Amino acid sequence: MIKEVISTAMAADEKLVIRKNTIRNGEGKRRICILTGTHGDELEGQYVCYRINQIINANIDALDGQVDIYPALNPLGIDTITRGIPNFDIDMNRIFPGDVNGSMVENVAHRIVEDLAGADLVIDIHSSNIFLREIPQARVNVNCADTLVPYAMLLNLDFIWVHEAATVLESTLAHSLNSIGTKCVVVEMGVGMRINNKLGEQLTNGIFHLMNQLGIWTLPTEISHTHPIVSQGDNVCFLNAEASGIFITEIKNNNVVNAGQEIGQIVSPLTGEVLSSVVSPVGGLLFTLRAYPVVYEGSLIGRIHIMQ
């Protein structure tokens, strides 16, 4: 059943409408929420929502509980290929938990949190931006790790990054939900403005596997990633550009690199010079890699999980 979560008037006789698809069957009381589209340039979750709807509708008797699917929390951003909320110059994932008496966007954020509150689990799907490519991973606040990592382990992901509390912004949707006792796991994968079907299928299988373990889905689902790498503390090395230019590489992310291995080069198309060689100072899993080749000094090139 398609429901309007929010419908609010805009200036020129238009409306901002956020919808969800609520699918319910059986006697089960558990509720899981799948949401995406907080950033308008992150599209990987669109494929996942499509596949979850498709599979449930084709096997409705296997559902014993409720699944709420929110494909576009920021529909204006998706329509205009804009990361934030157009015209407001606001990153939607920096205004939660919102304010019922605040501006239009603060009120929208408040009502989203209100609608999600009380779910047994929320899966918040993000892509990377257009600059970086990420392997399928969960990102978890260390303060919630004991509760959330066991769920993330079931999601068929390659990697789980447990952040230090200081790096977690309190104005995100995930933090706001976890703060009120509604468990929320953030998943990030792919690159901005693109859809990778293979990654989408990987996460889709993981979500159904998790639903099966929660008793919401009766069909067993095989997953390929049963033991994702879990990174905690300061176990991540950041690679930053030492020069401005064009970054070129033959390496793909989701590979293990050695200490001293060249990841790529920053070159000058004007002179033909190699301006800088990007070398890994550590050995480990390359889980983030630059996708957009134009870089400036200090630009993030990659992230490596240090393997002992």
VEXFI-271525 format. One record per residue (C-alpha): residue number from 0; x, y, z. Coordinates in nm, 3 decimals, always signed. Example, Ala and Ser with C-alpha at 12.3 -4.5 7.8 and 13.67 -1.06 7.14 Angstrom:
! residues 2
0/+1.230/-0.450/+0.780 $
1/+1.367/-0.106/+0.714 $
! end
This chain:
! residues 308
0/+0.000/+0.000/+0.000 $
1/+0.143/+0.335/-0.106 $
2/+0.117/+0.593/+0.173 $
3/+0.208/+0.958/+0.192 $
4/+0.447/+1.011/+0.480 $
5/+0.464/+1.385/+0.418 $
6/+0.281/+1.624/+0.187 $
7/+0.367/+1.988/+0.238 $
8/+0.297/+2.295/+0.027 $
9/+0.574/+2.476/-0.159 $
10/+0.589/+2.834/-0.282 $
11/+0.460/+2.809/-0.641 $
12/+0.149/+2.599/-0.583 $
13/+0.355/+2.279/-0.578 $
14/+0.390/+2.009/-0.311 $
15/+0.678/+1.819/-0.158 $
16/+0.555/+1.461/-0.121 $
17/+0.746/+1.175/+0.040 $
18/+0.592/+0.830/-0.003 $
19/+0.650/+0.484/+0.133 $
20/+0.526/+0.143/+0.026 $
21/+0.399/-0.057/+0.322 $
22/+0.380/-0.432/+0.255 $
23/+0.225/-0.643/+0.527 $
24/+0.136/-1.011/+0.545 $
25/+0.090/-1.282/+0.805 $
26/+0.065/-1.258/+1.182 $
27/+0.420/-1.139/+1.249 $
28/+0.454/-0.819/+1.451 $
29/+0.802/-0.718/+1.342 $
30/+0.861/-0.418/+1.116 $
31/+1.169/-0.343/+0.908 $
32/+1.221/-0.019/+0.715 $
33/+1.434/+0.018/+0.401 $
34/+1.508/+0.377/+0.311 $
35/+1.727/+0.566/+0.068 $
36/+1.740/+0.885/-0.137 $
37/+1.844/+1.118/+0.145 $
38/+2.103/+1.254/-0.098 $
39/+1.974/+1.318/-0.449 $
40/+2.297/+1.207/-0.618 $
41/+2.304/+0.866/-0.445 $
42/+2.111/+0.618/-0.657 $
43/+2.228/+0.267/-0.562 $
44/+1.937/+0.234/-0.318 $
45/+1.682/+0.289/-0.595 $
46/+1.772/-0.049/-0.744 $
47/+1.758/-0.218/-0.403 $
48/+1.410/-0.077/-0.330 $
49/+1.291/-0.192/-0.673 $
50/+1.421/-0.546/-0.618 $
51/+1.283/-0.577/-0.265 $
52/+0.939/-0.469/-0.385 $
53/+0.958/-0.707/-0.680 $
54/+1.069/-1.011/-0.479 $
55/+0.819/-0.961/-0.197 $
56/+0.529/-0.912/-0.438 $
57/+0.623/-1.233/-0.619 $
58/+0.648/-1.428/-0.290 $
59/+0.401/-1.251/-0.064 $
60/+0.322/-1.565/+0.136 $
61/+0.686/-1.573/+0.253 $
62/+0.638/-1.242/+0.433 $
63/+0.539/-1.262/+0.798 $
64/+0.545/-0.908/+0.924 $
65/+0.576/-0.560/+0.777 $
66/+0.825/-0.403/+0.538 $
67/+0.819/-0.027/+0.478 $
68/+1.012/+0.093/+0.173 $
69/+1.103/+0.462/+0.145 $
70/+1.281/+0.511/-0.191 $
71/+1.311/+0.890/-0.190 $
72/+1.348/+1.087/+0.133 $
73/+1.474/+1.379/-0.078 $
74/+1.262/+1.359/-0.397 $
75/+1.351/+1.714/-0.501 $
76/+1.719/+1.624/-0.489 $
77/+1.669/+1.309/-0.695 $
78/+1.461/+1.495/-0.954 $
79/+1.731/+1.761/-0.998 $
80/+2.041/+1.540/-0.949 $
81/+2.130/+1.750/-0.646 $
82/+2.296/+1.609/-0.335 $
83/+2.113/+1.838/-0.095 $
84/+1.765/+1.986/-0.095 $
85/+1.740/+2.225/-0.391 $
86/+1.677/+2.595/-0.321 $
87/+1.744/+2.545/+0.049 $
88/+2.118/+2.471/+0.010 $
89/+2.086/+2.210/+0.285 $
90/+2.227/+1.859/+0.323 $
91/+1.921/+1.669/+0.442 $
92/+2.134/+1.434/+0.649 $
93/+2.252/+1.727/+0.862 $
94/+1.916/+1.846/+0.994 $
95/+1.782/+1.548/+1.189 $
96/+1.598/+1.499/+1.419 $
97/+1.432/+1.813/+1.285 $
98/+1.185/+2.038/+1.459 $
99/+0.806/+2.021/+1.437 $
100/+0.792/+2.401/+1.476 $
101/+1.094/+2.478/+1.258 $
102/+1.134/+2.559/+0.889 $
103/+0.974/+2.343/+0.622 $
104/+1.278/+2.114/+0.590 $
105/+1.317/+2.086/+0.969 $
106/+0.950/+1.991/+0.995 $
107/+0.995/+1.731/+0.719 $
108/+1.294/+1.581/+0.903 $
109/+1.093/+1.564/+1.226 $
110/+0.806/+1.385/+1.056 $
111/+1.039/+1.133/+0.891 $
112/+1.187/+1.042/+1.230 $
113/+0.836/+1.022/+1.376 $
114/+0.726/+0.782/+1.100 $
115/+1.029/+0.554/+1.141 $
116/+1.028/+0.549/+1.522 $
117/+0.946/+0.214/+1.676 $
118/+1.059/-0.003/+1.383 $
119/+1.252/-0.315/+1.479 $
120/+1.528/-0.217/+1.235 $
121/+1.596/+0.058/+0.981 $
122/+1.844/+0.012/+0.696 $
123/+1.960/+0.349/+0.562 $
124/+2.115/+0.297/+0.217 $
125/+2.365/+0.546/+0.076 $
126/+2.600/+0.558/-0.221 $
127/+2.927/+0.742/-0.215 $
128/+2.951/+1.080/-0.384 $
129/+3.072/+1.123/-0.744 $
130/+3.434/+1.144/-0.630 $
131/+3.479/+0.812/-0.448 $
132/+3.387/+0.448/-0.504 $
133/+3.303/+0.236/-0.200 $
134/+3.276/-0.139/-0.153 $
135/+2.950/-0.257/+0.012 $
136/+2.992/-0.167/+0.377 $
137/+2.811/-0.077/+0.696 $
138/+2.913/+0.226/+0.901 $
139/+2.842/+0.204/+1.271 $
140/+2.896/+0.441/+1.565 $
141/+3.121/+0.272/+1.823 $
142/+2.861/+0.356/+2.091 $
143/+2.607/+0.138/+1.906 $
144/+2.848/-0.131/+1.786 $
145/+2.741/-0.403/+2.029 $
146/+2.381/-0.365/+1.913 $
147/+2.426/-0.296/+1.540 $
148/+2.727/-0.501/+1.428 $
149/+2.540/-0.834/+1.468 $
150/+2.274/-0.704/+1.225 $
151/+2.536/-0.568/+0.985 $
152/+2.709/-0.909/+0.984 $
153/+2.395/-1.059/+0.826 $
154/+2.369/-0.808/+0.538 $
155/+2.605/-0.980/+0.290 $
156/+2.852/-0.690/+0.307 $
157/+3.226/-0.692/+0.243 $
158/+3.319/-0.457/+0.526 $
159/+3.195/-0.305/+0.851 $
160/+3.355/+0.022/+0.962 $
161/+3.303/+0.103/+1.330 $
162/+3.358/+0.478/+1.364 $
163/+3.486/+0.652/+1.671 $
164/+3.207/+0.853/+1.837 $
165/+3.383/+1.183/+1.762 $
166/+3.349/+1.125/+1.386 $
167/+2.974/+1.064/+1.394 $
168/+2.757/+1.367/+1.326 $
169/+2.466/+1.394/+1.567 $
170/+2.249/+1.554/+1.298 $
171/+2.229/+1.240/+1.082 $
172/+1.915/+1.032/+1.054 $
173/+2.092/+0.719/+1.180 $
174/+2.222/+0.892/+1.493 $
175/+1.881/+1.045/+1.563 $
176/+1.706/+0.708/+1.533 $
177/+1.961/+0.517/+1.739 $
178/+1.938/+0.788/+2.006 $
179/+1.567/+0.718/+2.054 $
180/+1.610/+0.340/+2.058 $
181/+1.515/+0.267/+1.695 $
182/+1.803/+0.060/+1.561 $
183/+1.945/+0.195/+1.233 $
184/+2.229/+0.050/+1.025 $
185/+2.388/+0.272/+0.757 $
186/+2.499/+0.096/+0.438 $
187/+2.721/+0.265/+0.181 $
188/+2.831/+0.131/-0.157 $
189/+2.913/+0.225/-0.514 $
190/+2.964/+0.572/-0.655 $
191/+2.739/+0.876/-0.693 $
192/+2.496/+0.919/-0.984 $
193/+2.530/+0.556/-1.093 $
194/+2.369/+0.218/-1.027 $
195/+2.574/-0.100/-1.005 $
196/+2.331/-0.389/-1.041 $
197/+2.577/-0.641/-0.898 $
198/+2.623/-0.444/-0.577 $
199/+2.248/-0.392/-0.558 $
200/+2.183/-0.767/-0.584 $
201/+2.445/-0.833/-0.316 $
202/+2.272/-0.602/-0.068 $
203/+1.924/-0.719/-0.168 $
204/+2.021/-1.078/-0.087 $
205/+2.165/-0.957/+0.241 $
206/+1.845/-0.777/+0.338 $
207/+1.634/-1.087/+0.271 $
208/+1.884/-1.297/+0.466 $
209/+1.854/-1.056/+0.758 $
210/+1.474/-1.060/+0.731 $
211/+1.484/-1.439/+0.741 $
212/+1.696/-1.433/+1.056 $
213/+1.450/-1.188/+1.215 $
214/+1.157/-1.412/+1.129 $
215/+0.999/-1.166/+0.886 $
216/+1.083/-1.369/+0.573 $
217/+1.034/-1.745/+0.564 $
218/+1.233/-1.822/+0.248 $
219/+1.601/-1.896/+0.320 $
220/+1.846/-1.677/+0.128 $
221/+2.205/-1.773/+0.059 $
222/+2.466/-1.501/+0.099 $
223/+2.822/-1.489/-0.032 $
224/+2.977/-1.272/+0.241 $
225/+2.927/-1.446/+0.573 $
226/+3.233/-1.304/+0.747 $
227/+3.281/-0.938/+0.653 $
228/+3.593/-0.762/+0.776 $
229/+3.521/-0.549/+1.082 $
230/+3.743/-0.242/+1.125 $
231/+3.752/-0.062/+1.459 $
232/+3.938/+0.226/+1.617 $
233/+4.227/+0.381/+1.426 $
234/+4.265/+0.083/+1.195 $
235/+4.199/+0.287/+0.880 $
236/+4.469/+0.469/+0.679 $
237/+4.370/+0.769/+0.464 $
238/+4.552/+0.836/+0.135 $
239/+4.553/+1.201/+0.029 $
240/+4.687/+1.363/-0.287 $
241/+5.025/+1.532/-0.252 $
242/+4.983/+1.729/-0.575 $
243/+4.709/+1.871/-0.797 $
244/+4.649/+1.700/-1.132 $
245/+4.483/+1.397/-1.289 $
246/+4.477/+1.074/-1.088 $
247/+4.525/+0.758/-1.296 $
248/+4.526/+0.402/-1.167 $
249/+4.484/+0.042/-1.279 $
250/+4.387/-0.079/-0.933 $
251/+4.029/-0.151/-0.827 $
252/+3.898/-0.118/-0.477 $
253/+3.813/-0.428/-0.271 $
254/+4.169/-0.551/-0.320 $
255/+4.445/-0.613/-0.068 $
256/+4.746/-0.387/-0.122 $
257/+5.095/-0.416/+0.025 $
258/+5.295/-0.156/+0.213 $
259/+5.499/+0.036/-0.044 $
260/+5.274/-0.064/-0.336 $
261/+5.189/+0.205/-0.589 $
262/+4.817/+0.275/-0.601 $
263/+4.835/+0.519/-0.893 $
264/+4.993/+0.838/-1.019 $
265/+4.896/+1.203/-1.030 $
266/+5.000/+1.340/-1.368 $
267/+5.008/+1.665/-1.564 $
268/+4.837/+1.648/-1.907 $
269/+5.005/+1.978/-1.993 $
270/+5.367/+1.864/-1.951 $
271/+5.347/+1.486/-1.949 $
272/+5.507/+1.475/-1.604 $
273/+5.427/+1.239/-1.320 $
274/+5.368/+1.488/-1.042 $
275/+5.327/+1.239/-0.762 $
276/+5.322/+0.867/-0.707 $
277/+5.046/+0.753/-0.472 $
278/+5.198/+0.479/-0.256 $
279/+5.029/+0.285/+0.020 $
280/+5.217/+0.325/+0.349 $
281/+5.043/+0.017/+0.493 $
282/+4.922/-0.324/+0.391 $
283/+4.551/-0.388/+0.396 $
284/+4.213/-0.381/+0.224 $
285/+4.158/-0.091/-0.015 $
286/+3.789/-0.025/+0.052 $
287/+3.761/+0.333/-0.081 $
288/+3.919/+0.453/-0.406 $
289/+3.902/+0.778/-0.600 $
290/+3.653/+0.756/-0.889 $
291/+3.669/+1.115/-1.017 $
292/+4.018/+1.169/-1.163 $
293/+4.064/+1.544/-1.110 $
294/+4.236/+1.597/-0.775 $
295/+4.380/+1.884/-0.577 $
296/+4.648/+1.867/-0.312 $
297/+4.485/+1.711/-0.008 $
298/+4.202/+1.539/-0.202 $
299/+4.106/+1.198/-0.065 $
300/+4.246/+0.923/-0.289 $
301/+4.157/+0.616/-0.086 $
302/+4.106/+0.447/+0.247 $
303/+4.279/+0.126/+0.356 $
304/+4.180/-0.102/+0.639 $
305/+4.512/-0.195/+0.802 $
306/+4.552/-0.570/+0.823 $
307/+4.778/-0.694/+1.100 $
! end
